[in-house]
Amino acid sequence: MAKTKDLNQRLYYLGLSLIINSAGNALAISTNLGSAVWTASAVNLSKLISVSLGTTLFAYGVVITILNQLLLGSFDRRRFISNLLFTVPFSYLIALFEMLYEAIGIPQLDFGVRILLDILGLFMVAVAVSMYSRANLIMHPNDDLAYIVRFKFIHGNPVLSQWASYVPPLLVILVCYFLAGKTYAVGFGTIFALLFQGAMMGWADTHAFTKLTHHVDL
């Protein structure tokens, strides 16, 4: 009975975090002031190769899923499948929320309002990542990368693991800038995420939805 209750709780928070994460990422994109680092790199790659953002995010997820398996050092079938299961709805929910925000005029709001919305969107992302990292049923491969680094290599530190996991998307942004001569979705929000995303996630671990505890399986 206790195990069933625990599983139901983890499933509930997983579903809620998926919606919060997608909505937060799309909100940051829609402000045009810089989005989360991974999302910003996907936007730039999408523009460079002229493929829709949803499809680019999905392809991105597949590549990072494979990288996670390499870091684990052995094939983890559950993790492989769960990464892909998260990638599909997440990728296209972001695109859906972005269309919604565009329709209600988020990009046309005053600069100060968009700054606040950008910060809110990034905070939502941090809370959501904390939630499904703790539930640890399925995670987006980008966040699973940070999770693997956090608990396998740097003794559970959320800030250092977040910074380490940003190396691949930052390289993608640099390559896209070199090839295209400009960047998209990179700005205040991207720098804010680089500096504070890990700290916000650490805060959420102990202050947001506190009934949900870490289920570490490394």
N, CA, C and O of each residue as an XYZ file, in Angstrom:
872
protein
N       0.827     -1.207      0.000
C       0.000      0.000      0.000
C       0.860      1.256      0.000
O       0.592      2.200     -0.743
N       1.923      1.262      0.859
C       2.808      2.423      0.945
C       3.537      2.647     -0.370
O       3.709      3.784     -0.810
N       3.973      1.534     -1.006
C       4.686      1.652     -2.283
C       3.770      2.206     -3.370
O       4.193      3.019     -4.191
N       2.510      1.759     -3.369
C       1.545      2.250     -4.363
C       1.283      3.733     -4.170
O       1.218      4.485     -5.142
N       1.133      4.160     -2.914
C       0.907      5.572     -2.618
C       2.091      6.413     -3.059
O       1.924      7.493     -3.625
N       3.309      5.899     -2.791
C       4.520      6.614     -3.180
C       4.615      6.740     -4.696
O       4.966      7.804     -5.207
N       4.305      5.668     -5.420
C       4.352      5.697     -6.878
C       3.326      6.675     -7.438
O       3.628      7.434     -8.359
N       2.113      6.661     -6.885
C       1.073      7.584     -7.338
C       1.494      9.036     -7.130
O       1.248      9.895     -7.977
N       2.134      9.293     -5.987
C       2.612     10.644     -5.705
C       3.673     11.060     -6.722
O       3.644     12.179     -7.234
N       4.601     10.161     -7.008
C       5.666     10.468     -7.962
C       5.101     10.694     -9.366
O       5.577     11.572    -10.086
N       4.104      9.920     -9.758
C       3.474     10.098    -11.072
C       2.754     11.441    -11.156
O       2.806     12.117    -12.183
N       2.090     11.819    -10.080
C       1.378     13.095    -10.043
C       2.350     14.261    -10.233
O       2.117     15.150    -11.052
N       3.440     14.243     -9.465
C       4.408     15.335     -9.565
C       5.146     15.325    -10.903
O       5.536     16.376    -11.411
N       5.332     14.146    -11.462
C       5.938     14.054    -12.791
C       5.073     14.771    -13.827
O       5.572     15.588    -14.601
N       3.773     14.462    -13.837
C       2.869     15.094    -14.795
C       2.797     16.592    -14.603
O       2.806     17.350    -15.573
N       2.723     17.027    -13.341
C       2.656     18.456    -13.042
C       3.941     19.158    -13.475
O       3.897     20.255    -14.032
N       5.081     18.523    -13.218
C       6.360     19.146    -13.559
C       6.547     19.262    -15.068
O       7.164     20.216    -15.543
N       6.021     18.304    -15.823
C       6.120     18.356    -17.281
C       5.409     19.601    -17.823
O       5.925     20.282    -18.710
N       4.229     19.887    -17.285
C       3.471     21.066    -17.715
C       4.173     22.353    -17.281
O       4.300     23.290    -18.070
N       4.631     22.396    -16.017
C       5.311     23.595    -15.512
C       6.581     23.870    -16.303
O       6.866     25.019    -16.640
N       7.344     22.825    -16.601
C       8.601     22.989    -17.325
C       8.362     23.507    -18.742
O       9.029     24.441    -19.187
N       7.418     22.904    -19.442
C       7.121     23.317    -20.815
C       6.620     24.761    -20.848
O       7.046     25.558    -21.684
N       5.705     25.087    -19.921
C       5.151     26.443    -19.869
C       6.227     27.462    -19.520
O       6.250     28.556    -20.084
N       7.118     27.114    -18.595
C       8.183     28.032    -18.196
C       9.193     28.268    -19.301
O       9.590     29.407    -19.547
N       9.613     27.205    -19.969
C      10.545     27.343    -21.088
C       9.949     28.203    -22.196
O      10.612     29.101    -22.716
N       8.704     27.930    -22.553
C       8.048     28.685    -23.623
C       7.865     30.147    -23.234
O       7.980     31.033    -24.081
N       7.580     30.407    -21.956
C       7.422     31.784    -21.497
C       8.730     32.551    -21.661
O       8.735     33.690    -22.129
N       9.839     31.923    -21.274
C      11.144     32.576    -21.420
C      11.462     32.853    -22.893
O      11.982     33.918    -23.226
N      11.152     31.903    -23.767
C      11.385     32.101    -25.202
C      10.551     33.274    -25.711
O      11.046     34.102    -26.474
N       9.292     33.347    -25.292
C       8.354     34.339    -25.817
C       8.691     35.769    -25.401
O       8.278     36.718    -26.069
N       9.436     35.936    -24.309
C       9.810     37.288    -23.892
C      10.864     37.893    -24.808
O      11.059     39.109    -24.819
N      11.549     37.042    -25.580
C      12.640     37.497    -26.465
C      13.774     38.163    -25.697
O      14.467     39.033    -26.224
N      13.955     37.747    -24.455
C      15.021     38.320    -23.622
C      16.016     37.258    -23.163
O      16.837     37.505    -22.280
N      15.935     36.085    -23.766
C      16.855     35.014    -23.402
C      16.158     33.925    -22.621
O      15.447     34.193    -21.652
N      16.368     32.691    -23.049
C      15.717     31.563    -22.395
C      16.754     30.679    -21.714
O      17.951     30.965    -21.757
N      16.286     29.602    -21.085
C      17.183     28.645    -20.450
C      18.225     28.158    -21.449
O      17.962     28.102    -22.650
N      19.393     27.812    -20.958
C      20.550     27.560    -21.827
C      20.275     26.473    -22.854
O      20.547     26.657    -24.041
N      19.740     25.340    -22.410
C      19.453     24.243    -23.339
C      18.434     24.677    -24.393
O      18.600     24.398    -25.580
N      17.389     25.353    -23.952
C      16.347     25.780    -24.882
C      16.892     26.811    -25.867
O      16.575     26.769    -27.055
N      17.710     27.732    -25.370
C      18.315     28.730    -26.247
C      19.160     28.067    -27.332
O      19.124     28.480    -28.492
N      19.909     27.053    -26.958
C      20.744     26.371    -27.951
C      19.873     25.658    -28.986
O      20.220     25.611    -30.166
N      18.742     25.105    -28.543
C      17.831     24.435    -29.480
C      17.198     25.438    -30.441
O      17.034     25.144    -31.625
N      16.841     26.623    -29.935
C      16.280     27.664    -30.795
C      17.283     28.063    -31.869
O      16.920     28.217    -33.036
N      18.546     28.229    -31.476
C      19.582     28.598    -32.444
C      19.815     27.504    -33.473
O      19.977     27.780    -34.661
N      19.829     26.268    -33.011
C      20.005     25.159    -33.939
C      18.822     25.049    -34.894
O      18.995     24.765    -36.079
N      17.616     25.278    -34.367
C      16.410     25.239    -35.188
C      16.473     26.283    -36.304
O      16.130     26.000    -37.452
N      16.913     27.487    -35.953
C      17.030     28.558    -36.954
C      18.101     28.223    -37.983
O      17.928     28.477    -39.175
N      19.201     27.655    -37.518
C      20.325     27.363    -38.408
C      19.975     26.319    -39.450
O      20.333     26.465    -40.618
N      19.270     25.255    -39.037
C      18.981     24.153    -39.958
C      17.575     24.227    -40.547
O      17.163     23.354    -41.311
N      16.828     25.307    -40.173
C      15.471     25.535    -40.704
C      14.534     24.352    -40.462
O      13.841     23.892    -41.369
N      14.531     23.875    -39.227
C      13.637     22.802    -38.787
C      12.820     23.341    -37.613
O      13.324     24.151    -36.835
N      11.580     22.909    -37.478
C      10.716     23.419    -36.413
C      11.347     23.191    -35.042
O      12.107     22.242    -34.846
N      11.022     24.074    -34.097
C      11.589     23.978    -32.754
C      11.228     22.663    -32.088
O      12.075     22.039    -31.447
N       9.976     22.231    -32.231
C       9.563     20.971    -31.607
C      10.385     19.791    -32.102
O      10.823     18.959    -31.308
N      10.594     19.718    -33.406
C      11.362     18.614    -33.984
C      12.833     18.706    -33.581
O      13.470     17.691    -33.304
N      13.368     19.930    -33.548
C      14.765     20.110    -33.130
C      14.955     19.670    -31.686
O      15.935     18.996    -31.370
N      14.026     20.045    -30.801
C      14.108     19.640    -29.404
C      14.050     18.125    -29.260
O      14.744     17.544    -28.426
N      13.214     17.489    -30.081
C      13.120     16.036    -30.023
C      14.440     15.383    -30.452
O      14.937     14.479    -29.779
N      15.005     15.846    -31.577
C      16.279     15.289    -32.061
C      17.385     15.526    -31.040
O      18.223     14.655    -30.803
N      17.378     16.702    -30.443
C      18.319     17.037    -29.377
C      18.226     16.015    -28.245
O      19.232     15.515    -27.742
N      16.985     15.723    -27.863
C      16.760     14.780    -26.771
C      17.315     13.400    -27.065
O      17.850     12.745    -26.171
N      17.197     12.952    -28.299
C      17.720     11.640    -28.684
C      19.243     11.612    -28.539
O      19.807     10.652    -28.013
N      19.898     12.665    -29.007
C      21.363     12.733    -28.931
C      21.834     12.724    -27.477
O      22.774     12.004    -27.138
N      21.191     13.516    -26.613
C      21.597     13.580    -25.209
C      21.266     12.274    -24.482
O      21.972     11.887    -23.551
N      20.209     11.605    -24.900
C      19.892     10.289    -24.333
C      21.050      9.323    -24.543
O      21.414      8.576    -23.634
N      21.622      9.338    -25.730
C      22.771      8.471    -26.038
C      23.985      8.884    -25.207
O      24.712      8.029    -24.701
N      24.207     10.206    -25.064
C      25.323     10.698    -24.241
C      25.178     10.224    -22.801
O      26.167      9.842    -22.175
N      23.963     10.243    -22.268
C      23.734      9.786    -20.893
C      24.136      8.334    -20.708
O      24.722      7.968    -19.689
N      23.821      7.509    -21.695
C      24.195      6.094    -21.613
C      25.708      5.937    -21.581
O      26.229      5.076    -20.872
N      26.411      6.757    -22.340
C      27.869      6.696    -22.356
C      28.443      7.104    -21.000
O      29.412      6.506    -20.532
N      27.849      8.125    -20.365
C      28.325      8.569    -19.060
C      28.058      7.534    -17.974
O      28.845      7.389    -17.039
N      26.948      6.817    -18.102
C      26.632      5.778    -17.120
C      27.618      4.614    -17.192
O      27.852      3.927    -16.198
N      28.190      4.400    -18.366
C      29.185      3.346    -18.526
C      28.611      1.988    -18.854
O      29.355      1.043    -19.115
N      27.292      1.882    -18.844
C      26.616      0.636    -19.218
C      25.212      0.983    -19.673
O      24.686      2.039    -19.324
N      24.601      0.099    -20.451
C      23.284      0.394    -21.001
C      22.204      0.234    -19.929
O      22.041     -0.835    -19.341
N      21.488      1.301    -19.697
C      20.386      1.313    -18.737
C      19.089      1.426    -19.546
O      18.696      2.520    -19.950
N      18.434      0.297    -19.774
C      17.259      0.280    -20.642
C      16.140      1.154    -20.109
O      15.512      1.886    -20.874
N      15.876      1.093    -18.805
C      14.806      1.907    -18.219
C      15.084      3.389    -18.434
O      14.196      4.152    -18.815
N      16.317      3.781    -18.187
C      16.670      5.196    -18.334
C      16.587      5.629    -19.797
O      16.117      6.725    -20.101
N      17.045      4.761    -20.697
C      17.018      5.070    -22.126
C      15.584      5.312    -22.603
O      15.301      6.297    -23.285
N      14.692      4.403    -22.233
C      13.295      4.515    -22.660
C      12.625      5.714    -22.004
O      11.862      6.433    -22.648
N      12.914      5.933    -20.707
C      12.262      7.029    -19.990
C      12.697      8.388    -20.544
O      11.883      9.307    -20.636
N      13.965      8.519    -20.911
C      14.428      9.772    -21.524
C      13.654     10.074    -22.797
O      13.234     11.209    -23.019
N      13.467      9.068    -23.626
C      12.747      9.264    -24.880
C      11.268      9.532    -24.629
O      10.658     10.333    -25.338
N      10.682      8.873    -23.629
C       9.274      9.093    -23.303
C       9.016     10.527    -22.851
O       7.960     11.093    -23.133
N       9.976     11.104    -22.153
C       9.813     12.487    -21.704
C       9.997     13.457    -22.864
O       9.303     14.470    -22.951
N      10.933     13.144    -23.754
C      11.298     14.063    -24.828
C      10.132     14.394    -25.744
O       9.975     15.545    -26.151
N       9.304     13.395    -26.078
C       8.242     13.610    -27.071
C       7.212     14.646    -26.607
O       7.028     15.648    -27.299
N       6.532     14.454    -25.470
C       5.533     15.463    -25.078
C       6.165     16.808    -24.727
O       5.598     17.855    -25.037
N       7.331     16.789    -24.084
C       7.987     18.024    -23.680
C       8.317     18.898    -24.890
O       8.060     20.102    -24.877
N       8.883     18.298    -25.924
C       9.310     19.052    -27.103
C       8.145     19.785    -27.750
O       8.260     20.956    -28.110
N       7.030     19.093    -27.892
C       5.905     19.693    -28.602
C       5.004     20.532    -27.698
O       4.276     21.398    -28.182
N       5.050     20.280    -26.379
C       4.330     21.158    -25.446
C       4.961     22.544    -25.421
O       4.253     23.548    -25.338
N       6.288     22.605    -25.494
C       6.949     23.909    -25.546
C       6.467     24.690    -26.763
O       6.117     25.866    -26.664
N       6.455     24.015    -27.919
C       5.995     24.677    -29.145
C       4.548     25.150    -29.006
O       4.195     26.229    -29.482
N       3.709     24.334    -28.350
C       2.302     24.696    -28.158
C       2.158     25.909    -27.246
O       1.417     26.841    -27.558
N       2.874     25.896    -26.110
C       2.804     27.026    -25.190
C       3.363     28.298    -25.834
O       2.845     29.392    -25.608
N       4.418     28.150    -26.632
C       4.986     29.324    -27.293
C       3.961     29.962    -28.229
O       3.843     31.186    -28.282
N       3.219     29.133    -28.968
C       2.162     29.655    -29.843
C       1.090     30.377    -29.032
O       0.577     31.415    -29.450
N       0.755     29.812    -27.857
C      -0.251     30.435    -26.989
C       0.223     31.800    -26.495
O      -0.530     32.773    -26.523
N       1.469     31.865    -26.045
C       2.006     33.133    -25.550
C       2.100     34.170    -26.665
O       1.857     35.357    -26.445
N       2.453     33.712    -27.858
C       2.489     34.623    -29.007
C       1.093     35.182    -29.272
O       0.937     36.370    -29.558
N       0.083     34.323    -29.175
C      -1.297     34.730    -29.474
C      -1.822     35.764    -28.484
O      -2.618     36.626    -28.855
N      -1.381     35.685    -27.222
C      -1.880     36.630    -26.224
C      -0.982     37.868    -26.099
O      -1.241     38.750    -25.280
N       0.077     37.923    -26.923
C       0.871     39.144    -27.023
C       2.022     39.299    -26.053
O       2.451     40.424    -25.796
N       2.540     38.207    -25.503
C       3.674     38.300    -24.579
C       4.870     39.024    -25.209
O       5.470     39.871    -24.545
N       5.242     38.727    -26.458
C       6.423     39.391    -27.036
C       6.279     40.903    -27.176
O       7.282     41.606    -27.297
N       5.052     41.413    -27.161
C       4.830     42.851    -27.360
C       4.683     43.639    -26.050
O       4.464     44.850    -26.080
N       4.801     42.971    -24.922
C       4.663     43.652    -23.637
C       5.852     44.579    -23.366
O       6.891     44.469    -24.017
N       5.693     45.483    -22.411
C       6.775     46.396    -22.048
C       8.000     45.618    -21.572
O       7.894     44.503    -21.062
N       9.153     46.237    -21.752
C      10.425     45.589    -21.423
C      10.466     45.114    -19.970
O      10.863     43.982    -19.696
N      10.057     45.975    -19.045
C      10.105     45.613    -17.633
C       9.231     44.421    -17.300
O       9.615     43.570    -16.498
N       8.066     44.355    -17.906
C       7.153     43.229    -17.690
C       7.766     41.947    -18.243
O       7.680     40.887    -17.623
N       8.388     42.054    -19.421
C       8.993     40.868    -20.020
C      10.195     40.361    -19.209
O      10.440     39.156    -19.149
N      10.940     41.282    -18.589
C      12.036     40.862    -17.704
C      11.497     40.007    -16.567
O      12.040     38.945    -16.265
N      10.419     40.481    -15.938
C       9.812     39.743    -14.819
C       9.272     38.392    -15.288
O       9.425     37.387    -14.594
N       8.642     38.367    -16.465
C       8.109     37.113    -16.998
C       9.234     36.151    -17.370
O       9.089     34.938    -17.216
N      10.345     36.682    -17.854
C      11.501     35.850    -18.181
C      12.032     35.162    -16.922
O      12.297     33.960    -16.924
N      12.181     35.940    -15.853
C      12.643     35.377    -14.579
C      11.649     34.350    -14.057
O      12.042     33.291    -13.569
N      10.350     34.667    -14.163
C       9.312     33.724    -13.725
C       9.400     32.421    -14.515
O       9.316     31.338    -13.936
N       9.566     32.520    -15.820
C       9.666     31.323    -16.647
C      10.848     30.456    -16.255
O      10.725     29.233    -16.178
N      11.992     31.080    -16.008
C      13.194     30.327    -15.627
C      13.048     29.722    -14.232
O      13.541     28.625    -13.969
N      12.368     30.441    -13.342
C      12.101     29.896    -12.009
C      11.188     28.671    -12.116
O      11.394     27.675    -11.423
N      10.181     28.753    -12.986
C       9.290     27.609    -13.208
C      10.072     26.401    -13.705
O       9.811     25.275    -13.281
N      11.022     26.625    -14.594
C      11.855     25.536    -15.114
C      12.638     24.886    -13.975
O      12.685     23.660    -13.869
N      13.250     25.709    -13.126
C      14.049     25.182    -12.020
C      13.199     24.346    -11.065
O      13.618     23.273    -10.632
N      12.011     24.837    -10.739
C      11.109     24.098     -9.845
C      10.696     22.773    -10.481
O      10.673     21.736     -9.818
N      10.372     22.818    -11.770
C       9.938     21.609    -12.464
C      11.045     20.569    -12.523
O      10.799     19.382    -12.307
N      12.271     21.012    -12.817
C      13.395     20.078    -12.878
C      13.619     19.440    -11.515
O      13.862     18.237    -11.421
N      13.539     20.240    -10.465
C      13.659     19.704     -9.108
C      12.601     18.644     -8.851
O      12.887     17.608     -8.252
N      11.381     18.902     -9.302
C      10.272     17.978     -9.056
C      10.495     16.631     -9.736
O      10.411     15.587     -9.089
N      10.778     16.649    -11.040
C      10.887     15.335    -11.680
C      12.235     14.673    -11.457
O      12.386     13.474    -11.695
N      13.233     15.458    -10.995
C      14.481     14.831    -10.559
C      14.251     14.048     -9.275
O      14.782     12.951     -9.101
N      13.459     14.618     -8.380
C      13.156     13.928     -7.123
C      12.251     12.724     -7.366
O      12.440     11.672     -6.755
N      11.273     12.872     -8.253
C      10.381     11.749     -8.559
C      11.163     10.626     -9.235
O      10.949      9.447     -8.954
N      12.077     11.011    -10.136
C      12.991     10.074    -10.793
C      12.269      8.872    -11.404
O      12.668      7.726    -11.200
N      11.213      9.148    -12.148
C      10.545      8.102    -12.918
C      10.979      8.207    -14.376
O      11.563      7.277    -14.932
N      10.687      9.342    -14.980
C      11.271      9.667    -16.278
C      11.702     11.123    -16.221
O      11.051     11.950    -15.583
N      12.812     11.428    -16.898
C      13.317     12.792    -16.928
C      13.717     13.157    -18.347
O      14.050     12.296    -19.161
N      13.676     14.459    -18.625
C      14.214     14.899    -19.899
C      15.696     14.567    -19.923
O      16.377     14.750    -18.913
N      16.215     14.086    -21.046
C      17.635     13.698    -21.094
C      18.585     14.827    -20.727
O      19.642     14.567    -20.153
N      18.238     16.079    -21.042
C      19.107     17.198    -20.664
C      19.253     17.284    -19.148
O      20.355     17.482    -18.636
N      18.147     17.134    -18.435
C      18.171     17.217    -16.985
C      18.706     15.931    -16.366
O      19.302     15.956    -15.289
N      18.495     14.816    -17.042
C      19.074     13.561    -16.570
C      20.594     13.619    -16.658
O      21.290     13.020    -15.838
N      21.109     14.339    -17.653
C      22.554     14.543    -17.767
C      23.080     15.246    -16.523
O      24.071     14.819    -15.930
N      22.405     16.334    -16.131
C      22.812     17.047    -14.917
C      22.661     16.156    -13.683
O      23.486     16.211    -12.771
N      21.608     15.337    -13.656
C      21.356     14.425    -12.536
C      22.475     13.393    -12.419
O      22.960     13.116    -11.322
N      22.884     12.823    -13.559
C      23.960     11.823    -13.564
C      25.262     12.451    -13.091
O      25.979     11.885    -12.265
N      25.556     13.636    -13.630
C      26.773     14.341    -13.213
C      26.711     14.667    -11.725
O      27.700     14.519    -11.007
N      25.536     15.113    -11.267
C      25.370     15.532     -9.872
C      25.630     14.400     -8.892
O      26.364     14.576     -7.919
N      25.035     13.243     -9.141
C      25.108     12.169     -8.148
C      26.199     11.135     -8.429
O      26.535     10.339     -7.553
N      26.752     11.142     -9.640
C      27.800     10.168     -9.938
C      29.198     10.761     -9.849
O      30.165     10.060     -9.552
N      29.294     12.082    -10.116
C      30.630     12.667    -10.245
C      30.942     13.778     -9.243
O      32.106     13.960     -8.886
N      29.928     14.534     -8.774
C      30.263     15.685     -7.914
C      29.472     15.702     -6.602
O      29.145     16.768     -6.081
N      29.178     14.544     -6.089
C      28.690     14.387     -4.707
C      27.411     15.173     -4.404
O      27.258     15.706     -3.305
N      26.492     15.246     -5.374
C      25.169     15.792     -5.116
C      25.035     17.303     -5.192
O      23.979     17.834     -4.849
N      26.063     18.010     -5.628
C      25.996     19.472     -5.685
C      25.169     19.928     -6.886
O      25.578     19.693     -8.023
N      24.003     20.581     -6.666
C      23.128     20.953     -7.786
C      23.677     22.088     -8.633
O      23.424     22.137     -9.836
N      24.428     23.006     -8.020
C      24.946     24.157     -8.760
C      26.056     23.729     -9.720
O      26.020     24.061    -10.905
N      27.044     22.988     -9.203
C      28.158     22.549    -10.053
C      27.690     21.610    -11.159
O      28.184     21.674    -12.284
N      26.739     20.739    -10.837
C      26.244     19.807    -11.855
C      25.515     20.543    -12.965
O      25.619     20.173    -14.134
N      24.771     21.593    -12.599
C      24.055     22.365    -13.603
C      25.038     23.067    -14.529
O      24.859     23.062    -15.747
N      26.071     23.668    -13.960
C      27.079     24.348    -14.787
C      27.791     23.364    -15.705
O      28.028     23.662    -16.875
N      28.134     22.191    -15.174
C      28.831     21.197    -16.001
C      27.956     20.725    -17.160
O      28.451     20.504    -18.265
N      26.661     20.573    -16.907
C      25.760     20.094    -17.950
C      25.501     21.146    -19.022
O      24.968     20.830    -20.086
N      25.877     22.404    -18.746
C      25.669     23.469    -19.725
C      26.756     23.517    -20.797
O      26.634     24.268    -21.765
N      27.807     22.732    -20.637
C      28.899     22.764    -21.619
C      28.406     22.419    -23.034
O      28.703     23.167    -23.965
N      27.653     21.301    -23.238
C      27.192     20.991    -24.604
C      26.325     22.077    -25.239
O      26.587     22.449    -26.383
N      25.290     22.613    -24.544
C      24.473     23.645    -25.206
C      25.240     24.928    -25.487
O      24.978     25.596    -26.488
N      26.186     25.283    -24.617
C      26.981     26.482    -24.871
C      27.847     26.306    -26.116
O      28.034     27.249    -26.885
N      28.367     25.112    -26.310
C      29.146     24.824    -27.514
C      28.265     24.923    -28.761
O      28.694     25.438    -29.794
N      27.024     24.423    -28.654
C      26.092     24.509    -29.789
C      25.806     25.973    -30.124
O      25.799     26.346    -31.297
N      25.570     26.806    -29.110
C      25.306     28.229    -29.340
C      26.498     28.898    -30.029
O      26.320     29.693    -30.951
N      27.700     28.576    -29.582
C      28.904     29.165    -30.175
C      29.069     28.744    -31.636
O      29.415     29.566    -32.485
N      28.824     27.473    -31.925
C      28.944     26.984    -33.301
C      27.897     27.652    -34.188
O      28.200     28.073    -35.305
N      26.667     27.748    -33.688
C      25.598     28.398    -34.459
C      25.926     29.862    -34.730
O      25.681     30.363    -35.827
N      26.478     30.542    -33.736
C      26.866     31.944    -33.920
C      27.974     32.054    -34.970
O      27.948     32.956    -35.808
N      28.934     31.150    -34.928
C      30.044     31.159    -35.891
C      29.533     30.943    -37.314
O      30.034     31.554    -38.258
N      28.531     30.071    -37.463
C      28.017     29.747    -38.795
C      26.987     30.754    -39.291
O      26.936     31.051    -40.485
N      26.167     31.283    -38.384
C      25.075     32.171    -38.799
C      25.379     33.654    -38.585
O      24.755     34.516    -39.203
N      26.334     33.941    -37.713
C      26.691     35.334    -37.457
C      25.791     36.039    -36.476
O      25.979     37.231    -36.232
N      24.812     35.350    -35.897
C      23.942     35.945    -34.890
C      23.342     34.845    -34.027
O      23.425     33.663    -34.359
N      22.739     35.247    -32.920
C      22.128     34.282    -32.013
C      20.667     34.636    -31.772
O      20.248     35.776    -31.974
N      19.900     33.642    -31.337
C      18.489     33.813    -31.004
C      18.268     33.299    -29.580
O      18.955     32.387    -29.121
N      17.289     33.905    -28.889
C      16.889     33.453    -27.548
C      18.038     33.463    -26.550
O      17.993     32.776    -25.530
N      19.074     34.251    -26.855
C      20.212     34.400    -25.947
C      20.232     35.842    -25.464
O      20.203     36.769    -26.272
N      20.280     36.034    -24.160
C      20.267     37.386    -23.618
C      20.250     37.351    -22.106
O      20.890     36.503    -21.484
N      19.518     38.274    -21.522
C      19.450     38.374    -20.063
C      19.082     37.036    -19.423
O      19.732     36.592    -18.477
N      18.029     36.396    -19.950
C      17.550     35.156    -19.354
C      18.572     34.042    -19.393
O      18.653     33.242    -18.460
N      19.353     33.977    -20.456
C      20.376     32.937    -20.585
C      21.452     33.119    -19.518
O      21.872     32.156    -18.876
N      21.897     34.372    -19.336
C      22.903     34.655    -18.309
C      22.329     34.381    -16.923
O      23.003     33.816    -16.061
N      21.073     34.791    -16.717
C      20.411     34.549    -15.435
C      20.358     33.048    -15.138
O      20.620     32.621    -14.013
N      20.016     32.256    -16.156
C      19.948     30.804    -15.976
C      21.323     30.220    -15.673
O      21.463     29.356    -14.808
N      22.338     30.699    -16.393
C      23.697     30.216    -16.146
C      24.118     30.455    -14.702
O      24.751     29.599    -14.082
N      23.763     31.622    -14.169
C      24.196     31.997    -12.829
C      23.338     31.395    -11.718
O      23.849     31.052    -10.652
N      22.036     31.268    -11.967
C      21.128     30.981    -10.856
C      20.263     29.728    -11.003
O      19.584     29.344    -10.050
N      20.271     29.079    -12.175
C      19.384     27.927    -12.353
C      19.671     26.821    -11.342
O      18.750     26.262    -10.747
N      20.950     26.508    -11.152
C      21.296     25.474    -10.186
C      20.899     25.842     -8.771
O      20.411     25.002     -8.014
N      21.110     27.113     -8.413
C      20.750     27.576     -7.065
C      19.238     27.539     -6.862
O      18.763     27.146     -5.796
N      18.482     27.944     -7.879
C      17.020     27.898     -7.774
C      16.532     26.454     -7.650
O      15.587     26.165     -6.917
N      17.191     25.559     -8.377
C      16.819     24.155     -8.287
C      17.120     23.606     -6.889
O      16.328     22.851     -6.326
N      18.279     23.996     -6.334
C      18.620     23.583     -4.969
C      17.625     24.111     -3.961
O      17.266     23.411     -3.014
N      17.166     25.369     -4.158
C      16.143     25.949     -3.278
C      14.846     25.159     -3.398
O      14.204     24.854     -2.393
N      14.463     24.830     -4.630
C      13.212     24.099     -4.845
C      13.260     22.713     -4.218
O      12.233     22.201     -3.773
N      14.444     22.099     -4.177
C      14.584     20.763     -3.577
C      14.071     20.731     -2.141
O      13.523     19.726     -1.689
N      14.257     21.841     -1.431
C      13.899     21.851     -0.007
C      12.701     22.741      0.335
O      12.219     22.720      1.467
N      12.213     23.527     -0.646
C      11.128     24.463     -0.346
C       9.871     24.278     -1.204
O       8.797     24.746     -0.826
N       9.989     23.616     -2.333
C       8.837     23.453     -3.229
C       8.370     21.995     -3.218
O       9.151     21.082     -3.486
N       7.107     21.792     -2.908
C       6.527     20.436     -2.890
C       7.380     19.512     -2.009
O       7.904     18.499     -2.474
N       7.503     19.876     -0.756
C       8.453     19.217      0.151
C       8.086     17.769      0.484
O       8.921     17.030      1.007
N       6.852     17.355      0.190
C       6.492     15.965      0.436
C       7.198     15.014     -0.526
O       7.298     13.815     -0.267
N       7.686     15.563     -1.639
C       8.370     14.763     -2.647
C       9.857     14.709     -2.301
O      10.530     15.740     -2.291
N      10.371     13.511     -2.019
C      11.775     13.332     -1.664
C      12.563     12.764     -2.827
O      11.985     12.258     -3.790
N      13.885     12.846     -2.740
C      14.749     12.313     -3.797
C      14.704     10.786     -3.823
O      14.833     10.128     -2.790
N      14.518     10.240     -5.024
C      14.590      8.795     -5.226
C      15.818      8.518     -6.094
O      15.719      8.384     -7.314
N      16.974      8.436     -5.437
C      18.253      8.296     -6.144
C      18.480      6.839     -6.511
O      18.307      5.947     -5.680
N      18.879      6.595     -7.787
C      19.094      5.215     -8.206
C      20.453      5.020     -8.869
O      20.615      4.118     -9.690
N      21.420      5.845     -8.527
C      22.777      5.715     -9.082
C      23.683      5.042     -8.055
O      24.868      4.836     -8.318
